[in-house]
């Protein structure tokens, strides 16, 4: 009897984010916000954003092509492709179908899966779908491929600095250096209106505030789980009602103080990419995972990482990953090398807040529009990056690929199904 696949999980990871970004400190000054509101309050250094030639489709095309090339994966070896996103380009045509053009070139059209759409959680749904497929009797022996892609933009106002943009691709299969411990998984789903996008003519969401005081909640539920110093600092707030605790700035400061040591050890290594890119919606959690791998790959063998994926609406899953060094090309060291985070961050182009706002206004005007051409300005894009060239009178989107350095640009345009 054939043995089921073991250690199913993430074999390889790659990330793409736009080369254009704005410093949060400059945005604070431009917006007239108090110093530190975005950098300390939001914990952000920079925010990536798409120029007029990039979107979630171009970023997805770029990161998929990059992962296949860097890990030398034959496109014919992909048997399932799942995309997680909450950015709506088309209400019917999935992002996955645009990506299929990469695989059609190699003659592979036998690929299962489509898009999973939910605020911030769609990427996790896509990932679980691929993992479950490899672990099931339906698995045909090929790899799964997951793409998490979003461009987070907000209307003018206090939420605007919480944007960002990126696409992450993850190759799924057995004997993975990052494997799922399926017995350690739990989900909670419910109906709430905390963040939603009911206006289909706009990219911008409606947001209701939510709050988290995890350390304080631990203290209230079980004091023995909190050390004595923390107990002393949190005790003055023990009689607050839940609603009062949400509004207490003093409690917020005290909670941050008592949690700082544990935060620095367990959470801070995951913040490299999120602090530099911003909110990536479905890609955010996996950018945090990529940050840990990049920062700590030499000391993660045998360790566990606890992942919590929350999507407004609401959807949530907590799950455990088990890490081992692995073997080339599917190893933690290989993943860190391919991610090449420092080089990618250092090669970005910092724009002014005025340019950022100007770009968002143009994107507002073009959202849902047809019959226009972009500037095709690609000077800031790395070689091999896909970019939007035009949307025709039937709303069909056309993309091209920036030629590699030293190579002539060939006929590599990609159209919307043509």
C-alpha positions as CSV (number, residue, x, y, z in Angstrom):
1,X,0.0,0.0,0.0
2,X,1.4,3.4,-1.0
3,X,2.4,5.6,1.9
4,X,0.7,9.0,2.3
5,X,2.9,12.0,1.7
6,X,4.7,13.2,4.9
7,X,5.7,16.6,6.1
8,X,3.4,18.4,3.6
9,X,4.0,22.1,3.6
10,X,5.9,25.0,2.0
11,X,8.9,24.0,-0.1
12,X,9.7,27.4,-1.5
13,X,8.8,31.1,-1.1
14,X,9.3,34.2,-3.2
15,X,8.0,37.7,-2.8
16,X,7.5,40.7,-5.1
17,X,6.6,44.2,-4.0
18,X,6.5,47.4,-6.0
19,X,9.7,49.4,-6.3
20,X,7.8,52.6,-5.4
21,X,7.3,53.5,-1.8
22,X,6.8,56.5,0.5
23,X,8.4,57.1,3.9
24,X,5.8,57.1,6.7
25,X,7.7,59.9,8.5
26,X,7.3,62.1,5.4
27,X,3.7,61.2,5.2
28,X,3.2,62.2,8.8
29,X,4.6,65.7,8.1
30,X,2.6,66.0,4.9
31,X,-0.7,65.0,6.6
32,X,0.0,67.3,9.6
33,X,-0.1,64.3,11.9
34,X,1.7,64.3,15.2
35,X,5.3,63.0,15.0
36,X,5.4,59.2,15.5
37,X,1.7,58.6,14.8
38,X,2.5,56.5,11.7
39,X,6.0,55.3,12.6
40,X,5.5,54.5,16.3
41,X,1.7,54.3,16.5
42,X,1.3,52.1,13.4
43,X,4.8,50.7,13.6
44,X,5.6,51.5,10.0
45,X,8.7,52.8,8.3
46,X,7.7,52.7,4.7
47,X,4.6,51.9,2.6
48,X,4.8,50.3,-0.9
49,X,2.3,51.2,-3.5
50,X,1.5,50.3,-7.1
51,X,2.3,52.8,-9.8
52,X,-0.1,53.1,-12.7
53,X,1.6,50.2,-14.5
54,X,1.2,47.7,-11.7
55,X,-1.7,45.9,-10.1
56,X,-2.4,42.6,-8.3
57,X,-2.3,40.7,-11.7
58,X,1.0,42.1,-12.8
59,X,2.5,41.4,-9.3
60,X,1.2,37.8,-9.4
61,X,2.5,37.2,-12.8
62,X,5.9,38.5,-11.7
63,X,6.2,36.5,-8.5
64,X,5.0,33.2,-10.1
65,X,7.5,33.5,-13.0
66,X,10.2,34.5,-10.6
67,X,9.6,31.5,-8.2
68,X,9.5,29.0,-11.1
69,X,12.8,30.4,-12.5
70,X,14.7,30.7,-9.3
71,X,13.9,27.2,-8.1
72,X,14.1,25.7,-11.6
73,X,10.6,24.3,-11.5
74,X,9.1,23.0,-14.7
75,X,5.7,24.6,-15.1
76,X,4.3,21.1,-16.1
77,X,5.0,20.0,-12.5
78,X,2.3,22.3,-11.1
79,X,-1.0,20.5,-10.5
80,X,-2.9,23.0,-8.4
81,X,-2.8,26.8,-8.4
82,X,-4.7,28.7,-5.8
83,X,-4.8,32.5,-5.5
84,X,-5.9,34.4,-2.4
85,X,-6.9,38.1,-2.8
86,X,-9.5,40.7,-1.7
87,X,-8.6,43.1,-4.5
88,X,-11.3,43.0,-7.1
89,X,-10.2,43.4,-10.7
90,X,-13.0,41.4,-12.3
91,X,-16.2,40.2,-10.5
92,X,-16.1,37.0,-12.6
93,X,-12.7,36.2,-14.1
94,X,-10.3,34.9,-11.5
95,X,-6.7,36.1,-11.1
96,X,-5.7,32.5,-11.5
97,X,-6.9,32.5,-15.1
98,X,-4.5,35.3,-16.0
99,X,-1.6,33.3,-14.4
100,X,-2.5,30.3,-16.5
101,X,-0.9,32.0,-19.5
102,X,2.5,31.2,-17.9
103,X,1.6,27.5,-17.8
104,X,-0.1,27.4,-21.2
105,X,3.3,28.3,-22.8
106,X,4.6,24.9,-21.6
107,X,1.4,23.1,-22.6
108,X,0.1,22.6,-19.0
109,X,-3.6,23.5,-18.8
110,X,-4.5,20.7,-16.4
111,X,-4.2,22.7,-13.2
112,X,-6.9,22.7,-10.5
113,X,-7.9,25.6,-8.2
114,X,-9.3,29.1,-8.5
115,X,-9.3,32.2,-6.3
116,X,-10.3,32.5,-2.7
117,X,-11.7,35.9,-1.8
118,X,-11.9,37.3,1.7
119,X,-10.4,40.2,3.5
120,X,-6.9,39.2,4.6
121,X,-7.9,35.5,4.9
122,X,-8.1,34.5,1.2
123,X,-4.4,33.6,1.1
124,X,-4.8,31.3,4.1
125,X,-7.8,29.6,2.5
126,X,-5.8,29.1,-0.7
127,X,-2.8,27.7,1.2
128,X,-5.0,25.3,3.2
129,X,-6.7,24.2,0.0
130,X,-3.3,23.3,-1.5
131,X,-2.1,21.5,1.6
132,X,-5.3,19.5,1.9
133,X,-5.0,18.6,-1.8
134,X,-1.5,17.2,-1.4
135,X,-2.6,15.3,1.7
136,X,-5.6,13.8,0.0
137,X,-6.3,10.8,-2.3
138,X,-6.9,13.3,-5.1
139,X,-3.2,14.4,-5.2
140,X,-1.6,13.5,-8.5
141,X,2.0,13.8,-7.4
142,X,2.6,17.3,-8.7
143,X,3.3,20.5,-6.7
144,X,0.7,23.0,-5.5
145,X,1.3,26.7,-5.9
146,X,-0.3,29.4,-3.8
147,X,-0.3,33.1,-4.6
148,X,-1.3,35.8,-2.1
149,X,-1.7,39.2,-3.7
150,X,-3.2,42.5,-2.8
151,X,-2.9,46.2,-3.2
152,X,-4.3,47.9,0.0
153,X,-5.4,51.5,-0.6
154,X,-7.6,53.7,1.5
155,X,-9.6,56.9,1.0
156,X,-8.0,60.2,2.1
157,X,-8.1,60.3,5.9
158,X,-6.6,58.6,8.9
159,X,-6.6,55.1,7.4
160,X,-4.6,56.0,4.2
161,X,-1.2,55.4,5.8
162,X,-2.2,51.8,6.6
163,X,-1.9,50.7,2.9
164,X,0.7,48.6,1.1
165,X,1.1,46.2,-1.8
166,X,2.8,42.8,-2.5
167,X,2.5,39.3,-3.9
168,X,3.8,36.2,-2.4
169,X,4.1,32.8,-4.0
170,X,4.6,29.5,-2.1
171,X,5.3,26.1,-3.6
172,X,3.5,23.3,-1.8
173,X,4.5,19.6,-1.5
174,X,5.8,16.8,0.7
175,X,9.1,16.6,2.7
176,X,8.9,20.4,3.2
177,X,11.2,22.4,5.4
178,X,8.1,24.3,6.6
179,X,5.5,21.6,7.3
180,X,1.9,21.8,8.6
181,X,1.0,20.1,11.8
182,X,-2.7,19.6,10.9
183,X,-3.7,18.3,14.3
184,X,-2.8,21.8,15.7
185,X,-5.4,23.8,13.8
186,X,-8.5,25.6,14.8
187,X,-10.9,28.1,13.0
188,X,-13.4,30.6,14.2
189,X,-15.9,32.1,11.7
190,X,-18.7,34.6,12.4
191,X,-20.8,37.3,10.8
192,X,-19.6,40.8,11.7
193,X,-19.2,44.2,10.0
194,X,-15.7,45.2,11.0
195,X,-14.2,45.8,7.5
196,X,-16.0,45.5,4.2
197,X,-16.2,46.8,0.7
198,X,-19.8,47.1,-0.3
199,X,-19.3,49.9,-2.9
200,X,-18.3,48.0,-6.1
201,X,-17.4,51.3,-7.8
202,X,-14.6,52.0,-5.3
203,X,-11.5,50.1,-4.0
204,X,-11.9,51.7,-0.6
205,X,-13.3,49.8,2.4
206,X,-15.6,50.8,5.2
207,X,-13.8,50.2,8.6
208,X,-15.1,49.6,12.1
209,X,-12.5,49.7,14.8
210,X,-11.5,46.4,16.5
211,X,-9.2,46.0,19.5
212,X,-6.8,43.4,20.9
213,X,-5.4,43.2,24.3
214,X,-4.0,39.6,24.2
215,X,-1.7,40.0,27.2
216,X,-4.3,41.7,29.3
217,X,-6.8,39.0,28.4
218,X,-4.3,36.3,29.5
219,X,-4.0,38.2,32.8
220,X,-7.7,38.4,33.4
221,X,-8.4,34.8,32.5
222,X,-5.4,33.2,34.3
223,X,-3.1,35.3,36.4
224,X,-0.6,32.3,36.8
225,X,0.3,32.7,33.1
226,X,1.7,36.2,33.7
227,X,4.9,36.9,35.6
228,X,4.9,38.9,38.9
229,X,6.2,42.1,37.4
230,X,3.4,42.1,34.8
231,X,0.8,41.3,37.4
232,X,1.8,44.4,39.4
233,X,1.6,46.6,36.3
234,X,-1.8,45.2,35.1
235,X,-3.5,44.9,38.5
236,X,-4.7,48.5,38.6
237,X,-6.8,47.8,35.5
238,X,-8.4,44.5,36.7
239,X,-11.7,46.1,37.5
240,X,-12.3,47.7,34.2
241,X,-15.2,46.5,32.1
242,X,-14.4,45.2,28.6
243,X,-15.6,48.4,27.0
244,X,-13.6,50.5,29.4
245,X,-10.5,48.5,28.7
246,X,-10.8,49.2,25.0
247,X,-10.7,52.9,25.6
248,X,-7.9,53.0,28.2
249,X,-4.7,54.5,26.9
250,X,-3.0,53.7,30.2
251,X,-3.8,50.1,29.9
252,X,-2.5,50.1,26.3
253,X,0.8,51.5,27.4
254,X,1.1,49.1,30.4
255,X,0.2,46.1,28.2
256,X,2.9,47.1,25.7
257,X,5.5,47.5,28.5
258,X,4.9,44.1,30.0
259,X,4.7,42.3,26.7
260,X,7.8,44.0,25.2
261,X,10.4,41.3,26.2
262,X,8.3,38.5,24.8
263,X,7.4,40.5,21.7
264,X,11.1,41.2,20.9
265,X,11.8,37.5,21.1
266,X,8.8,36.0,19.4
267,X,7.3,38.6,17.2
268,X,9.9,41.2,16.2
269,X,11.8,39.0,13.8
270,X,8.5,38.7,11.7
271,X,8.2,42.5,11.3
272,X,11.0,43.2,8.8
273,X,8.8,43.2,5.6
274,X,5.6,44.4,7.1
275,X,7.3,47.5,8.6
276,X,8.9,48.3,5.2
277,X,6.0,47.4,2.9
278,X,2.9,48.1,5.0
279,X,-0.5,46.3,4.9
280,X,-0.5,43.6,2.2
281,X,-3.9,42.1,3.2
282,X,-3.8,38.4,2.2
283,X,0.0,38.5,1.8
284,X,0.7,40.1,5.2
285,X,0.9,37.0,7.3
286,X,3.1,35.2,4.8
287,X,5.4,38.3,4.5
288,X,5.8,38.0,8.3
289,X,6.7,34.3,7.9
290,X,9.2,35.2,5.1
291,X,10.7,37.8,7.5
292,X,11.3,35.1,10.1
293,X,12.9,32.8,7.6
294,X,15.1,35.5,6.2
295,X,16.2,36.8,9.7
296,X,16.5,33.5,11.5
297,X,17.0,30.7,9.0
298,X,20.2,29.4,10.6
299,X,18.5,28.8,14.0
300,X,15.1,27.5,13.1
301,X,15.7,23.7,12.7
302,X,13.2,21.9,15.0
303,X,11.3,25.1,15.9
304,X,7.6,25.7,15.7
305,X,5.9,28.9,14.4
306,X,2.3,29.6,15.5
307,X,0.4,31.4,12.7
308,X,-2.9,33.3,13.2
309,X,-4.7,34.4,10.2
310,X,-7.6,36.8,10.6
311,X,-9.9,38.2,7.9
312,X,-12.6,40.7,8.5
313,X,-16.2,39.6,8.1
314,X,-15.0,37.4,10.0
315,X,-12.8,34.4,9.2
316,X,-9.9,33.2,11.2
317,X,-7.6,30.2,11.6
318,X,-4.8,29.4,14.0
319,X,-2.3,26.8,12.9
320,X,1.2,25.4,13.6
321,X,4.2,25.1,11.3
322,X,7.1,22.8,12.1
323,X,10.5,23.9,10.7
324,X,13.6,21.9,9.7
325,X,16.6,22.9,7.7
326,X,15.6,20.8,4.7
327,X,17.8,20.0,1.6
328,X,18.7,22.1,-1.4
329,X,16.8,23.4,-3.3
330,X,14.0,23.1,-0.7
331,X,15.7,24.4,2.4
332,X,15.4,27.3,4.8
333,X,18.7,28.6,3.5
334,X,17.5,28.5,-0.1
335,X,14.3,30.3,0.8
336,X,16.3,33.0,2.6
337,X,18.6,33.3,-0.4
338,X,15.8,33.6,-3.0
339,X,13.9,36.1,-0.9
340,X,17.0,38.4,-0.9
341,X,15.0,40.8,1.2
342,X,17.8,43.4,1.9
343,X,18.7,43.8,-1.8
344,X,15.0,44.2,-2.8
345,X,14.4,46.8,-0.1
346,X,17.5,48.8,-0.8
347,X,16.8,49.0,-4.5
348,X,13.4,50.7,-4.1
349,X,12.6,54.2,-5.1
350,X,11.3,56.5,-2.4
351,X,8.7,59.0,-3.7
352,X,7.3,62.2,-2.2
353,X,3.9,62.1,-0.4
354,X,2.6,64.3,-3.2
355,X,3.6,61.7,-5.8
356,X,1.9,59.0,-3.8
357,X,-1.3,61.0,-3.5
358,X,-1.2,61.9,-7.2
359,X,-0.9,58.2,-8.1
360,X,-3.8,57.2,-5.9
361,X,-6.0,59.9,-7.6
362,X,-5.1,58.5,-11.0
363,X,-5.9,55.0,-9.8
364,X,-9.2,56.2,-8.4
365,X,-10.1,57.6,-11.9
366,X,-9.1,54.4,-13.6
367,X,-10.7,51.9,-11.3
368,X,-13.3,50.1,-13.3
369,X,-12.4,52.2,-16.4
370,X,-11.9,51.0,-19.9
371,X,-10.3,52.1,-23.2
372,X,-7.0,53.6,-21.8
373,X,-3.3,53.1,-22.2
374,X,-0.8,53.4,-19.4
375,X,2.5,55.4,-19.7
376,X,4.4,52.1,-20.0
377,X,7.0,53.7,-17.8
378,X,9.2,50.8,-16.6
379,X,12.5,52.5,-15.6
380,X,12.0,51.7,-11.9
381,X,10.8,48.1,-12.5
382,X,13.4,45.3,-12.1
383,X,14.0,43.2,-15.3
384,X,11.5,40.4,-15.6
385,X,8.7,42.4,-14.0
386,X,5.2,42.3,-15.7
387,X,3.3,45.5,-16.1
388,X,0.0,46.8,-17.4
389,X,0.1,48.4,-20.9
390,X,-3.6,49.0,-21.6
391,X,-7.3,48.2,-21.0
392,X,-9.3,48.1,-24.2
393,X,-12.9,49.1,-25.0
394,X,-14.1,45.7,-23.8
395,X,-12.3,46.0,-20.4
396,X,-9.7,43.4,-21.5
397,X,-6.4,44.0,-19.7
398,X,-3.0,43.6,-21.5
399,X,0.3,43.1,-19.8
400,X,3.9,42.9,-21.0
401,X,7.2,41.9,-19.3
402,X,10.3,44.0,-18.9
403,X,13.1,42.4,-20.7
404,X,16.1,41.0,-18.8
405,X,19.2,43.2,-18.8
406,X,21.3,42.6,-21.9
407,X,18.4,40.9,-23.8
408,X,16.3,42.1,-26.7
409,X,12.6,42.4,-25.8
410,X,10.7,39.7,-27.6
411,X,7.1,39.0,-28.1
412,X,6.1,38.3,-24.5
413,X,3.0,40.3,-24.2
414,X,0.1,38.8,-22.1
415,X,-3.5,39.6,-22.8
416,X,-6.8,39.0,-21.1
417,X,-7.5,35.6,-22.6
418,X,-6.2,36.4,-26.1
